[in-house]
Amino acid sequence: MTEFWLISAPGEKTCQQTWDKMMTATTRTNNLSTNNKFNIPDLKVGTLDVLVGLSDELAKLDSFVESVVKKVAQYMADVLEDSRDKVQENLLANGVDLVTYVTRFQWDMAKYPIKQSLKNISEIVSKQVSQIDNDLKARASAYNNLKGNLQNLERKNAGSLLTRSLADIVKRDDFVLDSEYLITMLVVVPKVNYGDWQRTYETLAEMVVPRSTNLLFEDHDSGLFTVTLFRKAIDDFRHKARENKFVVRDFQYNEEEMKADKEEMTRLSTDKKKQFGPLVRWLKVNFSEAFIAWIHIKALRVFVESVLRYGLPVNFQAMLLQPNKKNMKKLREVLYDLYKHLDSSAAAIIDQSAMDIPGLNLSQQEYYPYVYYKIDCNLLDFK
C-alpha cells in the first residue's frame, strides 16, 4: 500500500499519551496499520483570521502541487519510454524512496524557515512549484517537438512501399540518368502478381526497353521494380500499369535531397540523445523538489487545521498511518471510536454517496472528528 493517512489528535496530558493510545487501538490487538510519528516543528501561529483564510489557500495549493508532482512523474515515464520499470527508481525524494521519505519526514529548515509566517512559507512553496510547472512545460514542449519530428521521419522511412521514403533503398546505378529520351521508373508490384509483371511489363506501352526490370527491394506484401522506357511513353505506361494493379511511384532520383533527409534524421536523433540525459536529470531533481514541497504543504495543513480545531496553545500529535489494505474500513471505525468525543457534529461519519446537501461542500474532502489528509505515493497511472 502506498496510501497514507496523515491525522492529528489533541495532546492528552502529553502528546506521547495521544500517540500511545492510537498505537494501542490500531496495532496492539489488531494489525490495522503501520504508524509513524509525523514531526511538525513549532511554526508561527499568527492570528485566527489569517489561519482561516490560509486553510482554504492551502487546500488549493495542495491540489496544485499534487498535480505538478504527478505531471513530472508522468512525463518521466513518457521520456523513459521503454524502460518504464526504471521510472520508479528515478522517483525519489531527497535520494530515498517516497515511502521512506514520508515515514521519516523531517521539516527542511533551510528551504522553509520556520521563523517566517505560515503565509510566507506557503508562498515560498507556491512560487517554487509554479516555477517547476513552467519549466516543465517549456522543456516538455521542446523535447516533444524533437521527438515528434524524428518520429515523422522514421514513419516516412518505414511502412508500405506505396508511401514510404525510398532514399535508403535505391542507388544511383539503378537509374538511367541525364538521358534526353530514356527514363527509369519505379513500380510497386504485389507479390502475387510478380509473374504477371515479368510477362507483361514490356508490352504495357510502346517503347519499353526490353529486359530493363530489376527487383530492388521487397516488404511482406510487395516488391519494388525498376523499368526503363522512353519519356514519351510515360503517361500511357502509368495508365496501363494501374489497370494491371501495378503502382508507379512518383520518384525522381535526387542525391542532394536524399542526403539532406538522411542528415536531418541523424541530426534529430543526435539531438534527442543529447537532450535525453539532462532532461532525465532535471526531472529527477525537480520531482524530488516538488514532492518534498507537497509533503511540507500537508504538514502545514495539519498544523493549521489542528490549531483551528483543537485551539491554543498548540498541543497536538500528528501521526502517519499506513493502512493495511484489507482492514481500511475497520481502521476508520477504530479511529472514529477513539476520537468521536472531539467533535459531536461528526456524530455519524458522513457517507459521501448518500448525502449531497447543496451548499455543503463535503464531496471534496471527507470529514472526520480528527484532522485527516490522505497522501498517496502511487503517482503514476500507466495506460
Long-range contacts (C-beta under 8 A, 24 or more apart in sequence): 1-322, 1-323, 1-324, 1-325, 2-98, 2-99, 2-376, 2-377, 2-378, 3-322, 3-323, 3-374, 3-375, 3-376, 3-377, 3-378, 4-102, 4-103, 4-320, 4-321, 4-322, 4-374, 4-375, 4-376, 4-377, 5-33, 5-320, 5-321, 5-322, 5-323, 5-331, 5-372, 5-373, 5-374, 5-375, 6-38, 6-298, 6-302, 6-318, 6-319, 6-320, 6-321, 6-372, 6-373, 6-374, 6-375, 7-318, 7-319, 7-321, 7-335, 7-368, 7-370, 7-371, 7-372, 7-373, 8-302, 8-305, 8-306, 8-310, 8-316, 8-317, 8-318, 8-319, 8-370, 8-371, 9-316, 9-317, 9-319, 9-338, 9-339, 9-342, 9-370, 9-371, 10-306, 10-310, 10-315, 10-316, 10-317, 10-342, 11-315, 11-316, 11-317, 15-315, 15-316, 15-317, 16-317, 18-316, 18-317, 19-317, 19-319, 21-338, 22-317, 22-319, 22-335, 22-338, 25-334, 25-335, 25-337, 25-338, 26-321, 26-331, 26-334, 26-335, 30-327, 30-330, 30-334, 31-324, 31-327, 32-323, 32-324, 32-327, 32-330, 32-331, 32-334, 33-321, 33-322, 33-323, 33-324, 33-327, 33-331, 34-321, 34-322, 34-324, 35-319, 35-320, 35-321, 35-322, 36-103, 36-104, 36-319, 36-320, 36-322, 37-317, 37-318, 37-319, 37-320, 38-105, 38-299, 38-302, 38-318, 38-319, 38-320, 39-105, 39-106, 39-107, 39-318, 40-107, 40-299, 40-302, 40-303, 40-318, 41-107, 41-109, 41-114, 42-114, 42-314, 43-114, 43-118, 43-121, 43-300, 43-303, 44-114, 44-115, 44-116, 44-117, 44-118, 45-118, 45-307, 45-312, 45-314, 46-117, 46-118, 46-119, 48-308, 50-117, 50-118, 50-119, 51-118, 51-304, 51-307, 51-308, 52-308, 54-118, 54-119, 54-122, 54-304, 55-301, 55-304, 55-305, 55-308, 57-122, 58-122, 58-297, 58-300, 58-301, 58-304, 59-301, 59-365, 61-122, 61-125, 61-126, 61-297, 62-294, 62-297, 62-298, 62-301, 62-373, 64-126, 64-129, 65-125, 65-129, 65-290, 65-293, 65-294, 65-297, 66-294, 68-129, 68-132, 68-133, 68-136, 68-290, 69-287, 69-290, 69-291, 69-294, 69-379, 70-379, 70-380, 71-133, 71-136, 72-132, 72-136, 72-283, 72-286, 72-287, 72-290, 73-287, 73-379, 73-380, 74-379, 74-380, 74-381, 75-136, 75-140, 75-283, 76-280, 76-283, 76-284, 76-287, 77-380, 77-382, 79-143, 79-276, 79-279, 79-280, 79-283, 80-280, 84-382, 87-380, 88-380, 90-280, 90-283, 90-284, 90-287, 91-287, 91-291, 91-379, 91-380, 92-284, 92-287, 92-288, 93-287, 93-288, 93-291, 93-292, 93-295, 94-288, 94-292, 95-288, 98-291, 98-377, 98-379, 99-322, 99-377, 101-291, 101-292, 101-295, 102-295, 102-320, 102-375, 102-377, 103-320, 103-322, 105-295, 105-299, 105-320, 107-296, 107-299, 108-292, 108-296, 111-292, 111-296, 112-296, 118-300, 118-303, 118-304, 121-296, 121-300, 122-297, 122-300, 125-293, 125-296, 125-297, 128-289, 128-293, 129-290, 129-293, 132-286, 132-289, 132-290, 135-282, 135-286, 136-286, 139-279, 139-282, 142-275, 143-272, 143-275, 143-279, 146-268, 146-271, 146-272, 146-275, 147-272, 149-268, 150-265, 150-268, 150-269, 150-272, 153-261, 153-264, 153-265, 153-268, 154-265, 157-265, 160-219, 160-221, 160-222, 161-188, 161-217, 161-219, 161-221, 161-222, 161-223, 161-224, 161-249, 162-188, 162-222, 162-247, 162-249, 165-261, 166-224, 166-249, 166-251, 167-257, 167-258, 167-261, 167-262, 168-262, 169-216, 169-217, 169-224, 170-216, 170-251, 170-253, 172-253, 172-255, 174-214, 174-216, 174-226, 174-253, 175-226, 175-253, 176-228, 177-253, 181-230, 181-231, 182-209, 182-228, 182-229, 182-230, 182-231, 183-228, 183-229, 183-230, 183-231, 183-234, 184-212, 184-226, 184-227, 184-228, 184-253, 185-226, 185-227, 185-228, 185-229, 185-234, 185-237, 185-248, 185-249, 185-251, 186-216, 186-224, 186-225, 186-226, 186-248, 186-249, 186-251, 187-224, 187-225, 187-226, 187-227, 187-241, 187-246, 187-247, 187-248, 187-249, 188-222, 188-223, 188-224, 188-225, 188-246, 188-247, 188-248, 188-249, 189-222, 189-223, 189-224, 189-225, 189-246, 190-221, 190-222, 190-245, 191-218, 191-221, 191-222, 191-223, 193-244, 193-245, 193-246, 194-223, 196-244, 197-225, 197-246, 200-244, 201-225, 201-227, 201-246, 204-236, 204-237, 204-240, 204-241, 204-244, 204-246, 205-229, 205-233, 205-236, 205-237, 205-240, 206-233, 206-236, 207-232, 207-233, 208-233, 208-237, 224-249, 295-375, 298-373, 298-375, 301-373, 302-371, 302-373, 305-371, 306-371, 309-342, 309-343, 309-371, 310-342, 316-371, 320-375, 332-368, 335-368, 335-370, 336-368, 336-369, 339-368, 339-369, 339-370, 340-369, 341-369, 342-369, 342-370, 343-369
